[in-house]
Amino acid sequence: MSRHRLAAAAAGAIIVLTGATVQTFSQGTPPAGGGDELRPVSSFAGIADTQSRSLALFQEAGKVLKHPRCVNCHPAGDRPAQGDRMQPHQPVVVRGKDGHGAPGLACATCHGRANFDPARVPGDPHWHLAPISMAWEGKSLGSICNQLKDPRRNGNRDVAAILKHVLTDSLVRWAWDPGPGRTPAPGSNAEFGALLQAWADTGAHCPAP
Amino acid sequence: MAISIKVNGVRHSVDVDGDTPLLWVLRDALGLTGTKFGCGIAQCGACTVFLNGKPLRSCAFPIAALGDGEVTTIEGVNGRTARAVQRAWTARDVPQCGYCQSGQVMSAIALLSEVRRPTDRDIDLAMNGNICRCAAYVRIRAAIKDAARTLEG
């Protein structure tokens, strides 16, 4: 057995210990993360009223938006969460001035360009927190919807640019390939994009905040 | 597979699997044992090195991802900031068992390279990824402030 396989075995033991420690910081019951699947756009065709259909489509897409894979790094404060139970990130890290962490402990100190499964550390070329203007933690789906459509908060994107971001950004797409021990976001990235496209095509209506 | 890596200014060829963590290449292939194994999951900071001048947990970084990046370990780190940290560490007699200290020193240098006059909060945020089971945290904080004062002078 190689040294690093021994190390990985030891790491497994520490994961258990770390999990036990971190749970003491857990705040309440983890929110429902949605189902494993997303309904196809075609299944909404029976809703005759366009606005009602738009709202239903966004409600379905909301299974992704409210999922831990997304909300963990869209915190309302300065600290991200981690894991399916959305526990506070360990070690303590903060968004820093640009969402990439504090001086001396940037996200990239631990998170590489891709998931590194032997160490159970997820990765992406631009691992970082969403800006505070796009905080989703604790927000209603209606509030998130209004954020998504607001260029002052969403990085000056129109709906088409949001769709492009959702379908092409590697960190968004990571949510469906998060590595072992982390539940992927529901459905697929393509299905999520199709739901948002259909929502946009039906007027991009938002649920009440 | 043969992989070419540059460590402390010297290029090496190592024959390891691509998913071997950088830490074990440093320790086992190159004999640079100043960098320590602590947890293997980027939770303790003992394995901290620099990649292109920025801190990196080498236990959670596959060697295949290194590319042309240049690695600096505790054996090779130098410069004015590193010397200030080394002197402060020695003067304060910071280590107890010492196991975590190479990682602590690397993170301290990384912080001072970005923030010349770190506050307590700056130090907490930069260093809380480096665990010390001897709890030398008070001396670590004091030594970082000493080094900062040296660098101001």
Contacts between the chains, C-beta under 8 A, distances in Angstrom:
chain1	res1	chain2	res2	distance
A	2	B	20	7.8
A	2	B	24	7.7
A	3	B	24	5.3
A	3	B	27	7.6
A	3	B	28	5.7
A	4	B	20	5.7
A	4	B	21	5.4
A	4	B	23	7.7
A	4	B	24	4.5
A	4	B	40	7.9
A	7	B	21	7.3
A	7	B	23	7.9
A	7	B	24	7.2
A	7	B	37	5.9
A	7	B	40	4.1
A	7	B	59	6.9
A	8	B	40	6.1
A	10	B	39	7.7
A	10	B	40	5.8
A	11	B	39	6.3
A	11	B	40	3.6
A	11	B	41	4.5
A	14	B	39	5.0
A	14	B	40	7.2
A	14	B	41	6.1
A	14	B	43	6.8
A	15	B	41	6.4
A	18	B	41	7.6
A	18	B	43	6.1
A	90	B	43	6.7
A	91	B	43	6.6
A	91	B	45	7.9
A	91	B	128	5.4
A	91	B	129	4.2
A	92	B	124	7.9
A	92	B	125	7.5
A	92	B	128	5.0
A	92	B	129	7.9
A	93	B	125	7.8
A	93	B	129	7.5
A	94	B	125	5.8
A	102	B	122	7.4
A	102	B	125	3.8
A	102	B	126	5.9
A	103	B	110	7.8
A	103	B	111	5.9
A	103	B	114	3.8
A	103	B	115	5.0
A	103	B	122	6.7
A	103	B	125	7.7
A	103	B	126	6.0
A	104	B	55	6.7
A	104	B	107	5.8
A	104	B	108	7.9
A	104	B	110	4.6
A	104	B	111	3.5
A	104	B	114	6.4
A	104	B	115	7.5
A	104	B	122	7.8
A	104	B	125	7.3
A	104	B	126	2.8
A	104	B	127	7.1
A	105	B	55	7.4
A	105	B	107	7.3
A	105	B	125	6.2
A	105	B	126	5.1
A	105	B	127	7.7
A	105	B	128	7.4
A	105	B	129	5.2
A	106	B	54	6.9
A	106	B	55	7.6
A	108	B	54	6.9
A	108	B	56	7.6
A	109	B	42	8.0
A	109	B	48	7.7
A	109	B	54	7.4
A	109	B	55	4.9
A	109	B	56	6.1
A	109	B	57	6.1
A	109	B	129	6.9
A	110	B	42	4.0
A	110	B	57	5.0
A	110	B	60	6.0
A	110	B	129	7.5
A	112	B	60	7.0
A	112	B	61	5.5
A	112	B	62	7.4
A	112	B	65	5.7
A	113	B	65	5.9
A	114	B	65	7.2
A	116	B	19	7.9
A	116	B	21	8.0
A	116	B	60	5.4
A	116	B	61	6.9
A	116	B	62	5.8
A	118	B	19	6.6
A	118	B	21	7.0
A	118	B	40	7.8
A	119	B	21	7.1
A	119	B	40	6.0
A	119	B	41	4.9
A	119	B	42	5.9
A	119	B	59	6.2
A	119	B	60	3.8
A	120	B	41	5.7
A	121	B	41	6.7
A	121	B	42	5.1
A	121	B	60	4.4
